[in-house]
Structures are given as structure tokens and as C-alpha cells.
């Protein structure tokens, strides 16, 4: 067990105990986020050390002073601190608070450079364990690849209208730090103010702010992720837009919300701007409004690359999805030819124990080439038959469908077989439980 995994295991261990079982994972993650901020944020920003203050009292008094500390931090002058603790009302009992405080006190000395990765992994694990979770987390390897090939640049306006826990914004910030090494601290602060996200859900926005803070993203006057509906407010035009348009629940309203965010992307992307976003297979093949939206994108932007993703990428959600890469040209250039690349063929079905990695994406990344507008392909199907990719003209698309319409493969059939077996095992376990009662 490596260092980060070991710390994440320690953070999750109390949740497995009887003392915390009644508390939902979402609430547990929220409470621990507040406590982690209380303990570690004073090491990163100018902030009163409320941790020492709260836990200097007796166990019976700590809960009262803890809530007082949360109230105080919700009025902080720092927008990120204030955002993390907005409407912060603890649901912990005194014994639960004491248990979590003791656990955090007993952690080994942590570097602030490791906090971001630890926190991200912790939230991810909570989502895996929570069978009712409402957010689909994108594998970090996929986030990193999408940012790298899109190549956001210094001083460009970069947005995520459905930010979740802020993965794309953090990956963008890290990419810019690497590609602009010679910038001063104030200049790095400046490009952080150009990277922003919106999230409608307060809990997710809170997770995103903690995630950003632990990754050293502190903007001077604004929040890196605001709690608002990007569809209901006027936003700044963007040069780069990243977005994950996957929802845990299969509902008609989610289809409409996805289409609305696609319209946002089309409306707020600057001329010469690029976008990379993840959508379900359904959006790329459905008729009606979905077909109309695809036509608008193809007519008003250049959709140059469609990447078909492997099954099981978004565990615990069984969602089939693609990534679309596009740009908007000031010369009114429209989509004429699209490069399709299939990662679903020849790939295993991913799961909780077999996660998508950069090694799984490196062939696509190399084939994509060094041009963020997709104009420098390094690999073609006639040259490399192992790379399931091909060009197709816009005129050949039936109803502007953008799903990778390959025939069923052995890998897909295997996925369906394992899926059926998993269902059978669950049914057998249910029957066994009933018989043993």
C-alpha cells in the first residue's frame, strides 16, 4: 500500500465503524472536508488556527466551539475559505467529532503538496462507496489527456460549466504551471483568475473549493468554482471549455440539461476557441432535439475528433460515452471531415479494481498529434490497422450521428456476458440472504 492510498484508507476507516454507519457518505465527506480545512488550510493561507482553539476544550465542549468556528470561517474575508464554510452546520455528535479529530491528529506529517491528491482520492472513494451518489467522476487519466491535447494557454479564458469537484480546472492549472515555468508568482496567480467553473450543487461546489485549495488554487477576488447554474446567468466568453456531461441517473431532464449545456458551449466559445467534452452515446445517436443540437455544432463549429471510450470507465456507473473535440473558427468554417478513434475495441472492461490509466490513452494521444485543433494526425488506419480509427466525411453521417458505429466486437460481447453474470450473482446473493433469515 503506497503513501497516498494509506492516508486515504485512514480517512475512510472511521466511516466503516458502527459509530458512523448511519451517516451517509456525502455527509461524512462534507464533515471531513471541513475538519481537513480547519487543520491544514492555516498552513497554506493566512487564516486563524481554529483547530488548536476548538480542540483545546474538553470533549463535551468541543462540539459547541466547533460550530462556532464554522460560523466564523463562513464570514472570512478570503472568498475560498468563505465558500468552503458557507452554510456549514455540523451533523456530528460529540463522540463522532472526537473520533475524527483523534484520527486526523494521528496522521503522519503531511506535505501540503500531497494534500490535493489525497483529498481527490478520498472524495473519489466516497463516491465509489455511496450507492446513491449523484455525480460521475471522470478518471484522472482521461481528464489529463483531454487537457494536454487541447493545450490551454496562458491568459486564455478557460471554463467548465458543469465543474463537479473541479477536476478539469485543477488539471488545467497544473498544465499551465508546467508550460509557463518562468512566470512569476503574481503571473501564475493571474492565470488562475482566468480558470473558472460553475456548479449548481452546493455540496459538490464545496468539494471543488476544498480540492482547489489543496491544489494551491487561490484567486484574489473570485471563487474558482461558483455555485450557480451556468445556463441561467450571463457568462464571460471562453477560449477553452472542458466539460463532463454525464449524469448518474438516467432521466429525461438530464438529456435536456446536457443539450442545454451543449448550447452554452456553442454560445460562449470564442472564435478560435477549443472545447473538449464527454457525452453519452445516447446524445450522439438520438433524434429530435439531440439531432438538432448535433447539426448546430457541426454547422457552427469544427468537430474534428470523436473518441469512443471503453466500457466501465466511470465505475460505479455503467455509462457508455464518447469525447468530442472541436474548435470554432472566425472564418465561419464548418465541420466537413471527422476523425473517429475507437478505444472500446481491444480494451478490457474497466471496474473498481481495473482503472483507466494514461498508458491506456497514450496511443490515442500520440495519434492525435501536437496540434490542438486536430490538424496534425500521426496515425492513420491505412498505416496502423491496430488503431481503430478512420476519417468520415460529414455528408456520410446519417442524421448527423456522431457515435462510433462499428459492429459488435468480441470485447463488447464479453462485457455484456460479465454484466449478466454480475446481475446473476447479485440475485443469488439476495435469494441466499432471504433463505437464511
C-alpha positions as CSV (number, residue, x, y, z in Angstrom):
1,X,0.0,0.0,0.0
2,X,1.6,3.3,-1.1
3,X,1.6,6.5,1.0
4,X,-1.4,8.3,-0.6
5,X,-3.5,5.1,-0.6
6,X,-2.6,4.5,3.1
7,X,-3.7,8.0,4.1
8,X,-7.0,7.7,2.1
9,X,-7.6,4.4,3.9
10,X,-7.1,6.0,7.3
11,X,-9.5,8.9,6.3
12,X,-12.2,6.3,5.4
13,X,-11.7,3.9,8.3
14,X,-14.0,5.7,10.8
15,X,-16.9,5.5,8.3
16,X,-16.7,1.7,8.4
17,X,-17.2,1.7,12.1
18,X,-20.6,1.4,13.9
19,X,-20.3,4.9,15.2
20,X,-20.5,6.4,11.7
21,X,-22.6,3.8,9.8
22,X,-25.9,5.8,10.0
23,X,-24.2,8.9,8.4
24,X,-24.4,9.0,4.5
25,X,-21.1,9.1,2.7
26,X,-21.9,12.5,1.3
27,X,-22.3,13.9,4.8
28,X,-19.2,12.1,6.1
29,X,-17.2,13.6,3.2
30,X,-18.5,17.1,3.9
31,X,-17.7,16.9,7.6
32,X,-14.2,15.6,7.0
33,X,-13.7,18.3,4.4
34,X,-14.4,21.0,7.0
35,X,-12.1,19.3,9.5
36,X,-9.3,18.9,7.0
37,X,-9.6,22.6,6.1
38,X,-9.6,23.5,9.8
39,X,-6.3,21.6,10.3
40,X,-4.4,22.2,7.1
41,X,-5.6,25.5,5.4
42,X,-3.7,27.6,8.1
43,X,-0.5,26.1,6.6
44,X,-1.4,27.4,3.2
45,X,-3.1,30.8,3.6
46,X,-3.4,33.5,6.2
47,X,-6.1,32.0,8.5
48,X,-6.6,31.8,12.2
49,X,-5.7,28.3,13.6
50,X,-9.2,27.3,14.7
51,X,-8.1,23.7,15.1
52,X,-5.9,24.4,18.1
53,X,-8.7,26.6,19.5
54,X,-11.5,24.1,19.2
55,X,-9.7,21.1,20.4
56,X,-8.2,22.8,23.4
57,X,-11.5,22.4,25.2
58,X,-12.9,19.3,26.9
59,X,-14.7,16.7,24.8
60,X,-18.1,17.8,26.0
61,X,-17.4,21.4,24.9
62,X,-15.7,20.8,21.6
63,X,-18.9,20.4,19.5
64,X,-20.1,23.8,20.6
65,X,-16.9,25.6,19.8
66,X,-16.5,23.6,16.5
67,X,-19.8,25.0,15.3
68,X,-18.7,28.5,16.4
69,X,-15.5,28.0,14.4
70,X,-17.5,27.0,11.3
71,X,-19.7,30.1,11.7
72,X,-16.6,32.3,12.0
73,X,-15.0,30.9,8.9
74,X,-18.2,31.3,6.9
75,X,-17.6,35.1,7.3
76,X,-13.9,35.0,6.2
77,X,-12.5,37.7,4.0
78,X,-10.9,35.1,1.8
79,X,-13.5,34.0,-0.8
80,X,-12.3,30.4,-1.0
81,X,-12.4,30.0,2.8
82,X,-15.8,31.7,3.0
83,X,-17.1,29.5,0.2
84,X,-15.9,26.2,1.8
85,X,-17.7,27.1,5.1
86,X,-20.9,28.7,3.7
87,X,-24.0,27.3,5.5
88,X,-21.7,24.9,7.4
89,X,-23.8,23.2,10.1
90,X,-22.3,20.1,11.6
91,X,-24.3,16.9,11.9
92,X,-21.7,15.2,14.1
93,X,-22.3,14.1,17.7
94,X,-19.6,14.9,20.3
95,X,-18.1,11.3,20.2
96,X,-18.0,11.4,16.4
97,X,-16.2,14.7,16.3
98,X,-13.7,13.5,18.9
99,X,-13.1,10.3,16.9
100,X,-12.4,12.3,13.7
101,X,-10.2,14.8,15.4
102,X,-8.1,12.0,17.0
103,X,-7.8,10.2,13.6
104,X,-6.6,13.4,11.9
105,X,-4.2,14.1,14.8
106,X,-2.6,10.7,14.5
107,X,-2.0,11.0,10.7
108,X,1.7,11.2,9.8
109,X,3.1,14.6,9.0
110,X,1.6,15.5,5.6
111,X,3.2,17.8,3.0
112,X,0.8,20.4,1.7
113,X,1.9,19.3,-1.8
114,X,0.3,15.9,-1.2
115,X,-3.0,17.2,0.1
116,X,-4.6,17.7,-3.3
117,X,-4.0,14.2,-4.5
118,X,-5.1,12.7,-1.1
119,X,-8.3,14.7,-1.0
120,X,-9.2,13.9,-4.6
121,X,-8.7,10.2,-4.0
122,X,-10.7,10.4,-0.7
123,X,-13.7,12.1,-2.5
124,X,-13.5,9.5,-5.3
125,X,-13.5,6.6,-2.9
126,X,-16.6,8.1,-1.1
127,X,-18.4,8.3,-4.4
128,X,-17.5,4.6,-5.1
129,X,-18.9,3.5,-1.8
130,X,-22.0,5.7,-2.0
131,X,-24.6,3.7,-4.0
132,X,-26.9,6.8,-4.2
133,X,-24.2,9.2,-5.4
134,X,-25.3,11.8,-7.8
135,X,-22.0,12.8,-9.6
136,X,-20.0,10.9,-12.2
137,X,-16.2,11.3,-11.6
138,X,-14.1,11.2,-14.7
139,X,-10.9,9.1,-14.4
140,X,-7.9,11.4,-13.8
141,X,-6.0,9.9,-16.7
142,X,-8.8,10.9,-19.1
143,X,-9.0,14.5,-17.6
144,X,-5.2,14.9,-18.0
145,X,-5.3,13.6,-21.6
146,X,-8.1,16.0,-22.6
147,X,-6.3,19.0,-21.2
148,X,-2.9,18.0,-22.7
149,X,-4.2,17.6,-26.3
150,X,-6.3,20.7,-26.1
151,X,-3.4,22.8,-24.9
152,X,-4.8,25.7,-22.9
153,X,-2.6,28.7,-23.0
154,X,-1.5,31.5,-20.7
155,X,-4.1,34.3,-20.5
156,X,-6.8,32.3,-22.2
157,X,-10.2,32.2,-20.5
158,X,-10.9,28.6,-19.5
159,X,-14.2,27.4,-18.2
160,X,-16.1,24.4,-17.0
161,X,-19.9,25.0,-16.9
162,X,-20.5,21.7,-15.0
163,X,-17.5,21.6,-12.8
164,X,-18.3,18.8,-10.3
165,X,-15.4,18.6,-7.9
166,X,-13.2,20.7,-10.2
167,X,-11.0,18.1,-11.9
168,X,-10.7,19.8,-15.2
169,X,-9.9,23.2,-13.6
170,X,-7.2,21.7,-11.4
171,X,-5.6,19.7,-14.3
172,X,-5.6,22.9,-16.4
173,X,-3.9,24.8,-13.6
174,X,-1.3,22.1,-13.3
175,X,-0.7,22.1,-17.1
176,X,-0.3,25.8,-17.2
177,X,2.2,25.7,-14.3
178,X,4.3,23.3,-16.2
179,X,4.1,25.1,-19.5
180,X,4.8,28.5,-18.0
181,X,7.6,27.7,-15.6
182,X,9.3,31.1,-16.0
183,X,6.3,33.1,-14.8
184,X,6.5,35.0,-11.5
185,X,4.2,34.1,-8.6
186,X,1.9,37.0,-9.4
187,X,1.7,36.0,-13.0
188,X,0.7,32.5,-12.0
189,X,-1.9,33.9,-9.7
190,X,-3.1,35.9,-12.8
191,X,-3.7,32.8,-14.9
192,X,-5.6,31.2,-12.0
193,X,-8.1,34.0,-12.2
194,X,-8.7,33.0,-15.9
195,X,-9.7,29.4,-15.0
196,X,-13.2,29.1,-13.6
197,X,-16.1,26.7,-13.2
198,X,-19.8,26.7,-12.2
199,X,-21.6,24.0,-10.2
200,X,-25.3,24.1,-9.3
201,X,-25.0,21.7,-6.3
202,X,-23.7,23.3,-3.1
203,X,-22.1,20.1,-1.8
204,X,-20.2,19.5,-5.0
205,X,-19.1,23.1,-5.2
206,X,-17.8,22.8,-1.6
207,X,-15.8,19.7,-2.5
208,X,-14.5,21.6,-5.6
209,X,-13.3,24.6,-3.5
210,X,-11.5,22.3,-1.0
211,X,-10.0,20.4,-3.9
212,X,-8.8,23.7,-5.5
213,X,-7.4,25.0,-2.2
214,X,-5.5,21.8,-1.5
215,X,-4.1,22.1,-5.1
216,X,-2.9,25.7,-4.2
217,X,-5.5,27.5,-6.3
218,X,-6.5,30.7,-4.6
219,X,-7.8,33.5,-6.7
220,X,-7.7,37.1,-5.4
221,X,-11.3,38.2,-5.5
222,X,-13.4,35.5,-7.0
223,X,-14.1,31.8,-6.4
224,X,-12.5,29.3,-8.8
225,X,-15.9,27.4,-8.7
226,X,-19.1,29.3,-8.1
227,X,-22.4,27.9,-7.0
228,X,-24.7,28.9,-9.9
229,X,-26.4,27.5,-12.9
230,X,-24.4,28.4,-15.9
231,X,-27.5,28.2,-18.1
232,X,-29.3,30.9,-16.2
233,X,-26.7,33.6,-16.0
234,X,-24.6,35.6,-18.5
235,X,-21.1,34.3,-18.5
236,X,-17.8,35.6,-19.9
237,X,-16.8,34.3,-23.4
238,X,-14.3,31.5,-23.2
239,X,-11.3,30.4,-25.2
240,X,-11.3,26.9,-23.9
241,X,-14.2,24.9,-22.4
242,X,-13.9,21.5,-20.8
243,X,-17.0,19.6,-19.5
244,X,-18.2,16.3,-18.3
245,X,-21.8,15.9,-19.4
246,X,-22.5,12.5,-17.7
247,X,-25.2,12.2,-15.0
248,X,-25.6,9.2,-12.6
249,X,-29.4,9.0,-13.1
250,X,-30.9,8.2,-16.5
251,X,-33.7,10.9,-16.6
252,X,-35.2,12.8,-19.4
253,X,-34.3,16.1,-17.6
254,X,-30.6,15.1,-17.7
255,X,-30.9,14.7,-21.5
256,X,-32.4,18.2,-21.7
257,X,-29.7,19.6,-19.4
258,X,-27.0,18.1,-21.5
259,X,-28.4,19.6,-24.6
260,X,-28.7,23.0,-22.9
261,X,-25.0,22.9,-21.8
262,X,-24.0,22.0,-25.3
263,X,-25.9,25.1,-26.4
264,X,-24.0,27.0,-23.8
265,X,-20.7,25.7,-25.2
266,X,-21.7,26.8,-28.7
267,X,-22.8,30.2,-27.5
268,X,-19.9,31.1,-25.2
269,X,-16.9,29.7,-27.1
270,X,-14.8,32.5,-28.7
271,X,-13.8,32.4,-32.3
272,X,-10.6,30.4,-32.5
273,X,-11.6,28.7,-29.2
274,X,-11.4,24.9,-28.4
275,X,-13.6,22.6,-26.5
276,X,-13.4,19.0,-25.2
277,X,-16.3,17.4,-23.5
278,X,-17.7,14.0,-22.6
279,X,-21.2,12.9,-23.7
280,X,-23.2,9.7,-23.5
281,X,-23.7,7.6,-26.6
282,X,-27.3,8.5,-26.4
283,X,-26.7,12.2,-27.1
284,X,-24.7,11.3,-30.2
285,X,-27.3,9.0,-31.7
286,X,-30.7,10.2,-30.5
287,X,-33.2,12.1,-32.8
288,X,-35.3,15.1,-32.1
289,X,-33.6,17.9,-30.1
290,X,-30.3,15.9,-29.8
291,X,-30.1,15.6,-33.6
292,X,-30.8,19.4,-33.9
293,X,-28.1,20.2,-31.4
294,X,-25.6,18.0,-33.3
295,X,-26.4,19.8,-36.5
296,X,-25.9,23.2,-34.9
297,X,-22.5,22.0,-33.6
298,X,-21.4,20.7,-36.9
299,X,-22.7,23.8,-38.8
300,X,-21.2,26.4,-36.4
301,X,-18.0,24.6,-35.2
302,X,-15.5,22.2,-36.5
303,X,-15.9,18.9,-34.7
304,X,-12.6,17.3,-35.7
305,X,-12.2,14.3,-33.4
306,X,-14.6,11.8,-31.8
307,X,-13.1,9.4,-29.2
308,X,-15.1,6.3,-28.3
309,X,-14.4,5.4,-24.6
310,X,-14.0,1.9,-23.2
311,X,-16.8,0.3,-21.1
312,X,-16.5,0.7,-17.3
313,X,-14.5,3.9,-17.3
314,X,-16.9,5.7,-15.0
315,X,-17.4,2.9,-12.4
316,X,-19.6,2.5,-10.4
317,X,-21.8,3.9,-13.2
318,X,-22.3,1.8,-16.3
319,X,-22.3,4.7,-18.9
320,X,-21.2,4.4,-22.5
321,X,-19.6,7.6,-23.6
322,X,-17.5,9.5,-26.2
323,X,-15.3,12.5,-26.0
324,X,-15.8,15.2,-28.6
325,X,-13.0,17.7,-29.6
326,X,-13.9,20.8,-31.6
327,X,-13.0,24.4,-32.3
328,X,-14.8,27.5,-33.5
329,X,-13.3,29.3,-36.5
330,X,-13.8,33.1,-37.0
331,X,-13.9,32.4,-40.8
332,X,-17.2,30.5,-40.3
333,X,-15.5,27.2,-41.1
334,X,-17.9,24.2,-40.5
335,X,-17.4,20.5,-40.0
336,X,-16.5,18.7,-43.2
337,X,-14.5,15.7,-42.1
338,X,-14.3,14.0,-38.7
339,X,-11.6,11.7,-37.3
340,X,-13.1,8.8,-35.3
341,X,-10.9,6.8,-32.9
342,X,-12.3,3.7,-31.1
343,X,-10.9,2.8,-27.7
344,X,-13.7,0.4,-26.9
345,X,-12.4,-2.3,-29.2
346,X,-9.5,-4.2,-27.9
347,X,-9.8,-2.8,-24.4
348,X,-10.8,-4.6,-21.2
349,X,-13.9,-3.6,-19.4
350,X,-12.8,-1.4,-16.6
351,X,-14.0,-1.6,-13.0
352,X,-13.3,-0.6,-9.4
353,X,-10.1,-2.7,-9.4
354,X,-9.0,-2.0,-13.1
355,X,-9.0,1.7,-13.6
356,X,-8.3,3.6,-16.8
357,X,-4.6,4.9,-16.9
358,X,-2.5,7.1,-19.1
359,X,-1.0,4.0,-20.6
360,X,-4.4,3.1,-22.0
361,X,-4.6,6.5,-23.7
362,X,-1.1,7.1,-24.9
363,X,-1.7,5.6,-28.4
364,X,-4.6,7.9,-28.9
365,X,-2.6,10.9,-27.6
366,X,0.3,10.1,-29.9
367,X,-2.1,9.6,-32.9
368,X,-3.9,12.9,-32.1
369,X,-0.6,14.8,-32.7
370,X,0.7,18.1,-31.4
371,X,-1.9,20.5,-32.9
372,X,-4.7,21.4,-30.5
373,X,-7.0,21.9,-33.5
374,X,-6.6,18.3,-34.6
375,X,-4.8,19.2,-37.8
376,X,-1.7,17.0,-37.3
377,X,-2.6,13.4,-37.2
378,X,0.3,11.0,-36.6
379,X,-1.5,7.8,-37.2
380,X,-4.0,6.7,-39.9
381,X,-5.9,3.4,-40.2
382,X,-4.3,2.6,-43.5
383,X,-0.9,2.8,-41.8
384,X,-1.8,1.2,-38.5
385,X,-4.7,-1.2,-38.5
386,X,-4.4,-1.8,-34.8
387,X,-5.6,1.7,-34.1
388,X,-9.3,1.6,-34.7
389,X,-9.6,4.9,-36.4
390,X,-10.9,6.4,-39.6
391,X,-11.9,9.6,-41.3
392,X,-15.5,10.2,-42.4
393,X,-17.0,13.0,-44.4
394,X,-19.9,15.0,-42.9
395,X,-22.0,14.1,-45.9
396,X,-21.7,10.4,-44.9
397,X,-23.2,10.8,-41.5
398,X,-26.7,9.5,-41.1
399,X,-28.8,12.2,-39.3
400,X,-25.6,13.7,-38.1
401,X,-25.0,10.8,-35.8
402,X,-21.6,11.0,-34.1
403,X,-21.4,7.7,-32.2
404,X,-18.7,5.3,-33.4
405,X,-20.9,3.0,-35.4
406,X,-18.7,-0.1,-35.5
407,X,-20.1,-3.6,-35.5
408,X,-20.3,-5.5,-32.2
409,X,-16.9,-6.9,-31.2
410,X,-15.8,-9.8,-29.1
411,X,-14.8,-7.3,-26.4
412,X,-18.3,-5.8,-26.3
413,X,-19.9,-9.2,-26.2
414,X,-17.6,-10.1,-23.3
415,X,-18.7,-7.0,-21.4
416,X,-22.3,-8.0,-21.8
417,X,-21.6,-11.5,-20.6
418,X,-19.8,-10.2,-17.5
419,X,-22.6,-7.8,-16.9
420,X,-25.1,-10.6,-17.0
421,X,-23.0,-12.7,-14.6
422,X,-22.7,-9.8,-12.1
423,X,-26.5,-9.5,-12.2
424,X,-27.0,-13.2,-11.6
425,X,-24.5,-13.2,-8.7
426,X,-26.4,-10.3,-7.1
427,X,-29.7,-12.1,-7.5
428,X,-28.3,-15.3,-6.0
429,X,-26.9,-13.4,-3.0
430,X,-30.3,-11.8,-2.4
431,X,-32.0,-15.3,-2.5
432,X,-29.4,-16.7,-0.1
433,X,-30.0,-13.8,2.3
434,X,-33.7,-14.4,2.2
435,X,-33.3,-18.2,2.8
436,X,-31.0,-17.6,5.8
437,X,-33.5,-15.4,7.6
